[in-house]
Amino acid sequence: MTHTLKPYPAYKDSGVAWLGQVPQHWEVRRLKNAARVIMGQSPSSNDCSVERIGLPFLQGCAEFGVEYPQPKQFCKAPSKVSPAGAILMSVRAPVGRLNTADQEYGIGRGLCAIVPHPGLHHSRFIRFGVIVCLDGLAILSTGSTYDAVSVADVAGLRIPLPPLPEQTAIVRFLDYMDRRIRRSIRAQQKLIKLLKEYRQTLIHQAVTGKIDVRTGMPYPAYKDSGVPWLGKVPEQWELKPLKRLVRLNASVLPDTTPADYEFRYIDIGTVGTGFLTREPQRLRFGNAPSRARRVLHMGDTIISTVRTYLKAVYYVDRDTEALVCSTGFAVLTPGPSTQPKYVSYLVQSNTFTDRVTAESVGTAYPAIAEGRLGSFYVPVPPLPEQTAIVEYLDAQTAKLDTAIAAARREIELLREYRERLIADVVTGKVDVRGVVAQLPEEPPEEEAETEEEEPVAEELTTVDSQEEFNGEE
């Protein structure tokens, strides 16, 4: 459908360098002429709590969802209120993140609410217009500690405005295409979920002895492990506390480390279950957080002991540069009679991570004592079998990881295509009026469909909860 779209018959200069030309009959106006901009303001902290008293309150974009916010605080006397249906925009780093207000919200200094003038402009078109004009807003971002924009910056943003009937047609086209793109994205996300589940199943079966990876069949004989959550294990396997297989936190950076010592830092937001979500950050000791202390070496495995619901586990498979992780991880250094990567597969199995989660303490930031972690009994096959398990899982998970990466790339391409399509249509590079007349009517319930974002872990911003557990057995 989109390959048949053609340009408008005539264009004019928009007067905005980054916008270029717009259709001859369109206007380019400042946002304040198309909408009311309400800048947020922080209320008294005494008026805010997690109790459901007053309006749901948003200080910034931390509680933004894919489309609508997911508030965690409430305020009985908010200083500024966003009406339902408004466009919510973050005005502090990251500047320009958008959500739609599905109800009234109290808004703090990190947000503004954009309320299109009713009857004059289509609210969805204004939202699309703001999306494509965010580059112009980013140029205005200022601040030495964090980027921020003022109400004047937002209100002065210049956006293209076609006549109202054309705005309606553009919104219908983009919503129609958006639903199809979202369906494709959700299909890829479901595939990723299934691949991840299958990956975990393979790991669980191998490290608990449900199958003999050398034959693909169950072992000939099993015995009771004596551990209720583990069940039976192969007869020739041993059961040992984890601390008998590994040393915990064997190497740390001392406080006397030179300030200019450089290393790569892994925080909790860098780690998924068995992989890095992004490359480690380069830091110098002098400007690193106080939790950046645990030194890693090739063959180590790290597992999160704070926010344990994240199930963050990573195996260090390279030893080229100084690598340090947060004290929110336990570092497991295998002993001489243990295959290093077997430890990694063992602790990233659902059997182990579910137990860690179940025995964690705390609601908001559940944590487990490292001593408790080390006391967990785990199945230990003979060393040759450990090696066979690692070789089997390496081969199988590599295929699955390749398929997961391909699905993620497909999602990236779909999202890039959606962004490009919105930009081309909302700035008038292509004319959708003829196509809209041919679009089929669709059930209204499809309007609510959205793709889901993969959960992203984040680092603690306060002293690690783990500190209170150090030294416990």
C-alpha angles and dihedrals in degrees: 000000000000093000088067094058114115134194123263115269095247137021139190135197110273093208089233114105098213093043098052118182125001131189113289095245096047126098128221111212139164116265092243088065091056102035146015114251117211114192114210124241130197115247125211111293087230089067095054130076143134089261112107094246118133126345125343106261131215120191093182141330097298090105096044115129129197090283110348133035123258102211123205099180135057132203127203094197110027115184093215129025130201114211121229112274095030122133109247115211129185110232095185128060117337086039116200105027109147138207134162120244105237089185139001114303136187106231130206133207094285093067144051128195120225112204113188116220105260116241093012102068137018108248093217091052091052088052091051089046092053090049094056093043096053091101088065090050093049090060088062096052112123138173137105095225099034137352115262140167130207131233088255090055092052095042091049094053109124117225134177114253123193120188114291096255089053091048088055092050092049092049091051092051094047093046090050092051092041092057091054094047091048091052090053091048092049090050090055091046091052089051090051091050092051092047091050091049091050090048090054091047091054092049092047094049093048101046095042094047097243086138133021102235090206093063104018088234134101117273115267095243137021137191135202109267093208087230110108096208092047102046120186125359133188112289096242094050123099130222116224137163110261090242089065090062100042145027114238119229095342097171131039138170109250122226087248092067110130112262092235094054105126126210143153113256128214115199129178092267089061097061136073127174102301099345145059116259091204139356117284117263120251112235141165118228092241094062099030122111116262090247091063095097114108114098118215132207134186110286095029121125122207125202127184115251094181124057084015092178085078090069089209111183129160135176116214104229098169135055104186102115139019107285125190132178136199123272084242085082131069111224113218114200110188121230123236095269095052129083101235098220092046086068090054094051090044095055095041092054116108089241090064103034092047089053092049090052093046093052097044121114125225136041109233095031107018112197139177129213113249089227090057091048091052092051095061111115112232134185114259118193121192113284095257089054091048088055092048091050092051093048091048095047093044090056096044098042092046089063092047093046090052090052091047091050091050091051091049090050090051089054090050091052092048091051092047089050091050092051092049092047093051091049094049094047099041093047092047099247088135132028115231099174096101093046094050092062089061098049115116121238113255134202111270094231090072089068090076095055115114134167118246126241117232109250113263120207120223133204122250114261094198133055108302113266086221092074093077089058099049113124096017119133 
